[in-house]
Amino acid sequence: MAEEAPNPDITRKDDAGAAFVLQSKGKWWHAGFHLTTAIVGPTILTLPYAFRGLGWGLGFLCLTAMGVVTFYSYYLMSLVLDHCEKAGRRHIRFRELAADVLGSGWMFYFVIFVQTAINTGISIGAILLAAQIMYSNLYPHGAMKLYQFIAMVTLVMILLSQFPSFHSLRHINLVSLLLSFGYTFLVVGACIKAGMSKNAPQRDYSLESSESSKLFSAFTSISIIAAIYGNGILPEIQATLAPPAAGKMVKGLIMCYSVIFVTFYSAAVSGYWVFGNKSNSNILKSLMPDEGPSLAPVAVLAVAIVLVLLQLFAIGLVYSQVAYEIMESKSADVNQGIFSKRNLIPRIVLRSLYMICCGFFAAMLPFFGDINGVVGAIGFIPLDFVLPMLLYNMTHKPARSSPAYWVNNTIIVVFTCVGIMGAFSSVRKLVLDAKQFKLFSSDVVD
């Protein structure tokens, strides 16, 4: 007999996390802003690197297939949420939705564990990357160390984290959307100029020579693309919509994927066209090699770097909301005002401590990218490619002979295998890079 799932309807009345952090006041375009910030980030600058392990044909195919599958997955998730809302149970958290539909208490805790691991990992990664950008471009050989820049970034994040609700980030996330267009177009222009210049690198689009290396590179690339499309907080984003939310999320998804189409393809194609299998893990590093002249105007790249840096703050804020919601559901008093002394002081203290912890781990683990690769492979895959299909099959019960049933189950099987192989490839890279790991180092391992 399945363990009884937590019933959100019993506790929602006294739930400060729902009342304060996940306020349901937004329009559909606000959800579009949140979604875009959650998906379209500086990780798109790694797409040329992902193409390295796949080549032109498979790279295009994988990028397109992953986009179609994730849109379909998020669309199904939205339908499941709408179905529950029409039945009188509006779910504003992923964990509640999974536990309610699957009727299992352990699923509640599985989702909250995976979600927290992913979201905290992204917050740590955002702090580390922002600090690394400042360090490498301001004081790469100066007196200041990487951890000092991490402390600066953490301080800014502490201040920004005091925005009380997810909905209150809507203006920041609109700016984030514009920033993603800004640095993408600057980088694409820089790549075109680099490709047409006399210093353009010799193009080579060949893959790894050995079959085993080729296979591992391919699965690593697939994992990178899957993680770039990953979200894992769609129910929480839909929770910011003013009720009834039915149908609004689809409009937000269309807005988000319009931005994805423009930014993902332009960054991947331009970067891989110029650098081929010599593409760096970040296309900005390829444009500014350690040896030799910059392959694009330094001023253009500097502006792109500033835009990336600014967006990282928005991304860190978005992925912190689940942690804040969990904290406030336990610490705040819903019967007192959101800005009352009783609720304001715990909010400031807890959110500051959370960001300090993220900053500490960013400073201690400058090889966090490798760890995050493993977390992404075992986290994003179940939340974005497995559970939505399973939840749809459970709520809408498509006939076994219907295309939807077979498509959903095929995606579940395929992406479970991809997740396992991606996790294995990420662990392999972690082991291979282990000799470079040094705690509190100023040298970040890619």
Summary of the structure (lengths in Angstrom):
residues: 446
radius of gyration: 21.7
end to end distance: 46.6
largest distance: 70.1
contacts: 1604
relative contact order: 0.19
helix: 75%
strand: 0%
